[in-house]
Amino acid sequence: MISHFLKLEWKQYFRSANWQKSIFLNILLVLFALYFMLSFLAIGIGGFFILKEQFPDQDPLVLVNSFLLFAIVGDLIFRYIMQKLPVMNIKPLLTLNIPRNKIVHFILVKSSFSFFNIMSLFFYIPFSVVLMKEGYEITGVLGWLATMILLIQSANFLNFLINKNNIAFAGLITILLGGYLVQHFDLFNVAGLVGEGFDFIYQNPITAVAFLGLLIVLYFLNYKQLRNEVYLDALISEKTKEANASDLSFADKLGDLAPFIKNDLRLIWRNKRTKSSTWMILMGLGYGLFFYPQPIYKDMVFMYVLVGIFSTGTFLINFGQFIPAWDSGYYKMLMSQNFKYHRYLESKFTMMTISVVALFVLGIPYVYFGWKVLAVHFAAMIYNIGVNTHVILFGGTFNRKKINLDEKAAFNLQGTGAVQWLIGLPLMFLPMGIFALVDWLVSFEIAVLVLATLGFIGIAFHQKIMALITKKYITNKYVMIHAFNQEN
Amino acid sequence: MIVTKQLSKKYGKTEVLHIDSLEIPTGQSFGLVGNNGAGKTTYFNILLDLVRPTTGSIINHDIQVNLSEEWKTYTGSFIDESFLIGYLTPEEYFEFVGDLRGMNKADVAKYLQQFDEFFNGEITGKKKYLRDLSKGNQKKAGIVAAMMGNPKLVILDEPFANLDPTTQIRLKTIIKELAENKEVTVLISSHDLTHVTEVCERIVVLDKGNVVKDIQTSAETLKELESYFSV
């Protein structure tokens, strides 16, 4: 039976739509994973020495231990947001001649080997090896490492137990924040106390067995819960949400574009993928907060352009790069309806323009970091409207990847092809380059002016450019219909 | 023999299925008919222990389906395409299911031979994954897999939907042959009155979860059903 499951897993992995997508994307994903592994590995190996150098009078292991509480709670929060039990996969097995408890054990054991559990091992294992090399007691370190592994696994199973429970989530956040605050104000060192517990484990490695007990208990709680839920009307049901019909009549002011814009708003609100990418807008808006407070960037004014383009254009980029793939599921239907292509594209343009202006307005508080910032943001807004919207709409004609709206956005590269990566470059780096050049040759004011002028030129020729883009869409219509028909 | 007793299923306050008593003797070919939402699929789902009943139980050959899983060894079923393992090729799927039913590779190959005509060269030997087959072809694969390993009970939900006319006729022949074997009970649900009356000895009509008609098929059955449904 186990060999069956393993074979299925293997095939599922290598035959998944993801894997068979483009080689380019796969290489990128592998590089991404390698990057993470290497950085964890580097921290694992180097961490000991860095800590030793920074805090010469303290024991690195004790230091690490005193932060473990935060690492564990942070890990749980991360899992809570990202990790779900892949229960849908087992639906086909339910009607076959396989006992249910085996199916349940299978998904649970499988979850043990997930990315979330492997990743941190790249830190803990090399760190332990370094500890042993540096003369720490071998049994102690092994006990400590075993505890870490058992804790990671326990977190894995604890997460599935509390996953749907918002109270538990709030509890985790409170521990993290509260722990940080009491520590920050030197009231009481919770993390230190927990850290002492870990020190104790190092001194008495046999206590690691207690965590094995914890893991077993959590596993069986999971088993019991899941065993009761592998039914079509329980866990493996596709939740049908009540349709929420919000009043979108305000969009009617936009005349004949209104029906499209209303549909796009519904598309954004009612699908997982688009909904989670709206969170990206908040991140994009706050992007400047990473940059501006740091004095290094004070003199690198061209970096303002990057932030300006990005913070006013997050929606433009996130939404725009997948035009018209958002509509790929029913593209054929759209193409057989009675409307002018031009209107369809114009509606997308209007959406993006409105978002750019709105995000600029929301970003006005950046003036706190100086009027220069606001001036650049303003120019970036105009540039976004005049140039980037057109560029991204034009890029859309190269879109050949279907998008499944029901899947979530984080780490979802579905629908991403080389085009998306290539188009990102001119969107952000071209204006930055132009700005940097003019700023260097002439002056800051002129550079802002040049950027804005480019935008205004784009706006002035909007009709002409749209006509060209529309033409391009129409010539590519059949190729796109064909492409959107393919499951990836 | 499949015995249903005091069975009901409620979602919240709405009762979607309510069958006080229904007995399907071994060897019968049994048809379940009803409009959308009548409870056909729910009944099959409870019979396959995919959904738990609110009250009552179904006993499949002396085994109460929600208490023991022994019935899985002699029950073959196909509900819909979501029960196929999309990333397998049809051959691999048949091998997998066959293996679970105690068939080796040679058994599976021999079993599949008799369906060459039914498959019409579109299922096996195509180097395609199940998920990439058309709905109709997926259905063919699922139906054939459901009949593997000499099950005592075969359950097919809407087997005729999505199939081309030729395949529908071939499927009818296959089901009739299966039903001739008096050891095998066949349960079929369908919207197509002509097809069910042709292949089933007995037809039960469900409406809003209740049994409203229980007919031994005869020459007049089709007329009777048509007049019932033409409201």
Interface residues (C-beta under 8 A of the other chain):
Chain A: H4 L8 K11 Q12 R15 S16 K91 P92 L94 T95 L96 N97 I98 P99 R100 Y231 L232 D233 A234 E487
Chain B: Y11 N45 L48 D49 L50 V51 R52 E69 K72 T73 S77 F78 I79 S82 F83 L84 I85 Y87 L88 E92 F96 V97 D99 L100 R101 Y129 R131 D132 G149
